[in-house]
Amino acid sequence: MFTSNTAENEKEMLEKIGVSSVKELFKSIPENLLYPSFNLPSALTEEALHKHLRELAGKNKSYLNFVGAGWEEHFIPSAVNALSSRGEFLTAYTPYQAEASQGTLQTIYEFQSSICALFDMDVCSASHYDGATALAEACLASCRVKNRKKIIYSAGLHPHYKEVLHTYLKNVPEIILQEVPLKEGLTDQQALQAVLAEDTACVAIAGPNFLGQLEPMQALSHVVHQAGALFVAVVNPLSLGVLQTPGEYDADFAVAEGQCLGNAMHFGGPGLGIFTCKQAYVRQVPGRIVGIAKDKDGKRSFVLTLQAREQHIRRERAASNICSNEALCALNAVIYLTLIGPEGLREVASLNLSRAHALKELLEETGHKIKFTGPFYNEFVIECKVPASEVIEKLQAQGIAAGYDLGQVCDCLKNCLLVCVTETKTTEDLQKYARALGGI
């Protein structure tokens, strides 16, 4: 609630500060910044404004989208937004007052339960901005669990995840970050074994990795555990409809970006950080965990069981202070998962898998080279005859978003294009893409 200051309030505060006016208070700020001039058009009526906005919207171009790289286009059933936009969900945010927030707490609990079932993990929280921050928190939790300071990660992680990891830890000098290179698109296991040591807290590996390749997560988990470190898996939630789950390959922590679960792309945000772990590490989970209890009358109630946040416990004991509630995005995810169910999830994952492979085969038939020969889920790399940026520009003129230019990540991949195919693409879409690429 905000109540503006009265003239008397303002006068009293200025006298206390020792200045005569608000202008004098801010005199150190340049005049052009403090009182800028804006060339704004005249106000419009509501009807005229709607007409103007429709005209602006009409200028937007629609592209056939094959861009993934961590943010994918997926079909969202109409019921997802119809339900999550209801007032009781949309306006509810804070879960702190359990007696007034039973609905919010229940949706978070159902989200946790659904994700635990999907990931085959024991514990899930709902308090991370995106997949990148969830990864950073999992690595920090691993350091606390093992009381070690070395974090090893694969070069196959998303570039943004690596940046966030470094940003999180740049002011923690005792923690060491070490990257393991790729070999033929996969984490180099020999290089990994060479750097694993007694001071290693954890190893973070993405499967599928940023290049779309399926890492041998079972084998990598075994290697990491043999060295006495923890295994942190970064996964694509939808892919778990057809791929091995983190629980099956004994991941200690498993994190993900949940945008693909019923959340729109929205020009890059907001995201949904998914964070799961084994029961043994529940005390290291940052954010909140919702559980079920009984009230004084013996009725079922939802409560915040654990809250390892600065707002709730002593600062020095808080697991993290970067864990805002992502309940609305989590609600979209749990509605989506409930609507499609286990069989639907398997079907969506299978469509992603089959249609991506169908495009790969079409491109191979037309003479295009696929960079890596290993198994992949719904993204793969094309090695172009010209710079990937040129391919993107030419296909854009034909109404196609061709993919992600890997030259932005590494000079050695400047002619490589990361292509993503989801369940939203039809056979005709794949053929159109192949024809357009063949014309370059």
ABEGO torsion letter per residue (X at the ends): XBBBBBAAAAAAAAAAAGBABAAAAAAABBAAAABBBBBBBBBBBAAAAAAAAAAAAAABBBBBBABBGGBBBBBBBAAAAAAAABAAAAABABAABAAAAAAAAAAAAAAAAAAAAAAGBABBBAABABAAAAAAAAAAAAAAAAGBABBBBBAABBAAAAAAAAAAAAABAABBBBBBBBBGGBBBAAAAAAABBAABABBBBBOBBAAGBBBBAAAAAAAAAAAGBBBBBBBBAAAAAABBBAAAAGBABBBBBAAABGBBAGGGOBBBBBBBBBAAAAAABBEBBBBBBBBAAGBBBBBBABBBBAAABBAAABABABBBBAAAAAAAAAAAAAAAEAAAAAAAAAAAAAAAAAAAAAAAAAGBBBABABBBBABBBBBBABBAAAAAAAAAAAGBBAEBBAAAABAAAAABBBBBBBAABBAAAAAAAAAAAAAX
